[in-house]
Amino acid sequence: MEQVKLDRLSELTHISRERELTEAEKRERETLRNEYRAAVTGNLCAQLENTTIVRPDGERISLSKGAKSKETSGEE
């Protein structure tokens, strides 16, 4: 999400603490909030897709959605 949109969302939040937002401002704030949520969720999902858990016994478990089986360290 662009910094300009984050700044606008912050501005609308600040304004809402001082006075009632107009209907147009409320819609804009809701749209910006939804875009922000989508960006945060997307970033979190991407981070988890690239995360691997390594257990003490060396077993590696990928958190990606496509990983159906557990990886092993190759040493048995």
C-alpha angles and dihedrals in degrees: 000000000000120000091237090061092046090051091050091050090051090048092052091049090051092048091050089060091056101040143353113284119237118246090256091052091048091052091047092049092049091049091049092047091052091049090049092050091050091050093049092046092048092050092048093049091049091051092049091048088061096045124106124188115217113202122209090257090058096256110146120210119191117212094206117122093235095054106103099165134045118253121229129211092244094244118104 
